[in-house]
Amino acid sequence: MKLILREYNLKLKHTFTISRESIDFQPSLIVELQSDGFSGFGEATSNPYYNTTVPMMMQDLEKIRSIIESTENETPEVFWAKIHPYLKDDMFALCALDLAYNDLYARKKGKKLHELWNYTTERNPMTDYTIGIASIDKMVSKMKELPWPIYKIKLGTKEDIEIVKELRKHTNAIFRIDANCGWGVEETIGNAVELKKLGVEFLEQPMKADDWEAHKEVFKHSVLPVIADESCIIEEDVAKCFNHFHGVNVKLVKCGGLTPGKRMIEEAKKLGLKTMVGCMTESTVGISAIAHLLPQLDYVDMDGALLLAEDIATGVTIKDGVVSYSDLNGTGVTLL
């Protein structure tokens, strides 16, 4: 098996702002694995909150190139378990590698990933489209630029309720709110009351990731469901979220790929938690991998490629929130 690493700097359509940062470009690593005339593709983007850069990921993968390239025809589960000890401190790199390996494995089997997993796709959820923090006028214009059935609105400002009230004047779409750890307990409980009146479906990670007492308080008193994001990073975190959140948002880059992501979703379902997968502004490479988990999800946020000025791959397509699979096997990705 041959390992190929490619570095990209993905340009965004608009400056993307959340409660803790603003970006115009998203650095990204694409991993390609070649074997027996087939190629599999995976992706992970950089993220300062998790202290991860593309050069760091590339360096960590280069260190174990010989181990990766000596692998042939193991299942993705066996491969992940073998590689995990070497990349346990770089889950983003592990994710890119795991996505590529799952893609390659399915292509060699002559199946799409969701077919290999025996998932049925008839009831797949629609994806939301994210509106980053900006002036109210700019947020309204972004929404008008792309009419959509579900919007995920980034908040964490001094005028959060005013923002949502103004956006609501321009659409009947479902709203989801992501405060990215920007609120406190009373603020969250109070905001939930107002936001429910404005057609908000749920709140995502309103408070700091490690403040479990605060999460428990909000869990008891919020009139809206609360979904964990920064509080649910790796597999062990799912059980911690029980009785602290109503659901979990699994990010493949944070947990180390599709292989552990599937296990996290299964664990969440057993605990009665709502299941969601989110993206980290990936290109269609990473987004296409997420698509194959859709049959297991209640909600999905896979709009990363829609936020780009220019994509680097073809794969799944998204129109009006509805995801359509590529005709190709595996994740269905082709690099442009």
N, C-alpha and C positions, 0 to 999 in steps of 0.2 A: 504494500500500500504506500502511496506517495502523498506527502503532506505539502501543500502550497499555501502560503500566507500572503494576503493582499491587504494593504492599508488604504482606506478611503477617507476623505473629508467631505461629508454629505452636507450640501448647502440647503438651508431651510427656506421655504417660501417667505416666511415672516420671522422676525425675532421672536423666540419662544421663551416666555417668562413664567416661572413658577415662584412660590414664596421665597425660595432661597437663591435663585440664579436666573440669568438670561443668557441665551446662546443664539448665534446666527449660523454656526456650523456644528455638525455632529461627527466627530471622529469615529470611525468604525473599522473593525477587523473582519475580513471575510476569510474563512478557512475552507479550503477545498481538499477533499480526499479522493485520490484516484486509485482504482483497482479493477482489473479485468475489463478495461475499456469503459468503465462507468465512472462518473464523478458525483460526489455528494457535497453539498454546500451548507455552511453554517455561518452565523454572525453573532458578534457581540459589540456593543458600542461602549465608548469610554464614559465614565461618570465620576465627577469630582466628589460627590457625596460618599461614594464607596471607594474613593481613592484608587480608581482604576483608569489606566491609560492604555492606548493601543500598543505603544512600545513595550510596556510591562507585560501585556498579554503575549506579544510575539516572543519576547525573551523567555517567558515561562514555557511556552510551547517548544521553542528551539531546544531547551534543556532536555526535553524528553522525546525529541524527534525519533531517535532510534527505537524507542519503546513503541511509539505510535506506528511507525512504518513497518515494524515486525509483526503487526497484528493482521490476521486474515480470518474472515468469516466467523468471528465470535459474535454472539448476540450483543445488541446495544447495552443490555443490562450487565453482561460480563465485562464488556469493554469499559463501561463507566466505572464499575467497581475496581478494575485494574488501574485506571488512570487517576481516580479520585485522590489517593494518597499523595500523589505528586502535585496535584493542583488544588488541594483543599484550601489553600490561601489565595487562590485566584479562580473563583467560581465563574467569572466572566469568560476567561479563556476556556475553562472546562465546558461552558455552555456552547461556545462557538464550535468546539471540537465535537461535542455530543450531537449537536444538530446536524453537522456534516456527516457523522457516522450513521445516524438514524436514516438520513436521506440516502446515503450510499447503500445501506443494508436493504432498504425497501426497494430501491431501483434494481438491485441484484435479484431480488425476489420477484420482480416484475409487477409490483403493486404500489399504489399510493399508500402513504403512511396510515391514513385512517382505515383503509381496507385491511392492511396488515394487522391492525389492532382490533379489527371486527367492530368498529364504531359505525353507527348509522347516522347519516347526515341530514335527514329530513327536517329535523327540528332545531337546526343550528341557530343560536342567537345572532342578532345583528350587532355590528360594532358601533360604538359611539365615535364622535369626532371631537377632538379637544380644542377648546378655546383658551389659549394662554392668557396670563394676566397682562393687561395693557390699559390704556385709557378706555373709559366706557364706550366712547365713539368708535374706537379702534376695534374693540371686542364685538360691537354690533356689526361693524363692517366685515369682520372676519366671518361672522355667522351668516351674513347675507351673501357673502362670496360663495359659500358652499351650503345651500339648504340641506338639512340632514334630519333624520327622524329622532336621533338621540345625541345630545351634546354633553360632553364632559367639560365642566367649567372649572378652571384653576382659580382658587381664591387664597386668601391669606393677606388681605389688605385692610385698611381702615374703613372701607366703604363696601364691604362684601354684599350686604343685603341690597344696597342701592344698585349694585351691578346686576344682580339677578333680577330685580324688579324691572330694570330697564331692558334687559335681554328678553324677558318674558313678553314685553310689549310687541316683539317682532316675530315670535314663533310660538307654535303650539307643541313643539318637540318636547320629548322627555329630557329633563335635566338631571345630571349627576354632578356632585360637587366633590372636588379634591382640594383639600386645604394644605396638603403636604406638610403636616405637623405644625401648622401655623396658628392654631387656636388653643385656648385653655378649656377647662371643664365647663364652667358656667357659660362661656361664650358658645361652646358647642351645643349645649342643651338648649340655650336660648335661640341660637341661630336655626336649630333644627325645627323649632315651632314655626318660625317665619318662612323657612325654606319649603316646608311641607305645603304651606298654603300656595306657594309659587310653582308647584308641580315638580318638585325635586324627588327623585326615586330613592337615592341613598347618599350618604356621606362617606368619603374615602379618607382614611387616616387623618382625622382632624388634629390629633395631638401628637406630642413627641413619642417616638417609637418605644422607648423603654419605660414610660410612665404607666405601669400596669394598673396601679390603683385608680388613676384617672380614667383609663379605658373601662375599668369595671364600673365606675360611677356613671359614665356616659351610657354604657351598655344597659344599665338598669333604667335610666331616665330619658333617654333620647326617644323622640317620637318618630325618628327616621332610623332605618337600619344603618349600621356602621360597618364598613369593610376595611380590614387591615391591609396595609401595603408595606410601609417601612417596618412594621412590627412583625411581618411574616416573610422572612428572607429564605431560610433553609427548612428542611423537612421537620426538624425538631420544633420549629416555631408553630406549626399548625395546631398541635395539642394545647400550646400556651394560649392560643387565641380563643379557645372554647370558653364560653361564659364571659368573655371580654369584648368579643366582636360578633357580629351576625354572619360574617362571611370573610373570606380571604381572597386577596388578589395575588396570584402566583406570578412572579416575573421570572422567566426562564434564565435570563442572564444572572440573576441573583442566586438562584438555587442550583445552577450548574447544568441546565439544559432540559430537554424533553423527558429524559429518563427519570430524574427525580421529580420533575414537574408533574408527571402522570401519577406518581405515588402520592404526592402532596394533595392532588385533587381527590384521589380515592380516599385518603385519610379524612379530608374535610367533609366529604359526603357521608362517611361513617359517623362523624360527629354532628351531623345535621347542619353544617355550615354551608352557606351559599358559596358557589365557586365562580371565580373570575380569573382570567389571565390578562395581564397588561403588557404593554410594550415600552421600550426605552428609545423611541425615535429611530428604530431600525429601518433599513431598506426593505424591499420586497423579499429579500433572502430570509431575514428573521421573521417577518410577518407571515410568510408562507408556512413556516414551521408551526407557528401559533395556530393557524387555521385548522390543522388536523386534530387539535384538541377540542374544537368547538362542540362536538356532540356531548362532551362531558361538562359543559359550562352553563351557568345561569346568565352570566354577563361576560362581555369581552371588550377590551380596549386595544384594538389593533390597527390604529390609524397612522402609525409611524411613517409609512411610505407616502401617505397622502399629504404629510406636512413638508415633504421634500420639494425643492425647486426642480430637482432632476434625480430620477431613480437610477440604480445601477444594475437592475435585474428585472426579469419578468417571472411571473409565478401566479399566485392567486390574484384575482381582481376584485375590487370592491366598488359597488355602485349603490347609492342611497342606503348605505348600511349593510347591504346584503353581500356576503362573500361567495365568490364562485371559484372553484378549483381549476387548476391547470389540467390539461389533458395528459401531461407527463407524469411518470411515476415518482415515488419518493415524495418530497415536498413540492415538486413541480417547478423547481427554480432553474432558470438559465441566466447566466451573467451576460450583460450587454457589452 
